[in-house]
Amino acid sequence: MSKPSKKQNWLRSVVPGLAVLVFCVALSAHAAEDGGSSTERFNEIFKWINFAIVAAALIWLFAKKLPVWFRGNADKISSAITKATAAKEEAERQVREAEAKLANLKQEIAALQATAKREAIEEGVRLRALAQSDVKKIGIAAQAEIEAAERAARLELKALAASLAVDGAESLLVKQLTPAAQESLVDTFVKSLDGRPN
């Protein structure tokens, strides 16, 4: 269906006004023929003609301006409805995402708690093993230190015993080695040398 041109729209709006005007003129002519109270009738018809002209002008003005205004207003309303619908859909999508996250949150918390518990147990086992390893190392180091101290004490004890033995032997020798015993020892030594070949 083709859109009517501006000229056709103008004719459609003016023709009814002209028809009303012609009708009013015809009525006034008929009233003039009647005679009697023709002036009163003429004034009344003139008022109706004026009313018809003003009404036609208003109708023409509203017919020309109001559809554009209503169309613009309808476009604004339609655009606002479209935006509101899009905003509503976005809000609903965000609500769905939030609800899904909340639903998964309990599962995530439970998984995190299980992971934390498992890691705590593993850490406890690791710390116990590390402590046992440290205890073994400390025990080995202590054993080595004890053995070293024992060896040092033995050596010191041997040195002390040797020193005491030498001191004891010396004092014994001093007691037993009288001048007569010394002479006897020297004589025995010299006799043993005589019997040897050079």
Secondary structure, DSSP 8 states (H G I E B T S, - for coil): -----HHHHHHHHHHHHHHHHHHHHHHHHHHHHH-TTHHHHHHHHHHHHHHHHHHHHHHHHHHHHHHHHHHHHHHHHHHHHHHHHHHHHHHHHHHHHHHHHHHHHHHHHHHHHHHHHHHHHHHHHHHHHHHHHHHHHHHHHHHHHHHHHHHHHHHHHHHHHHHHHHHHHHHHHHHH--HHHHHHHHHHHHHHHHTS--
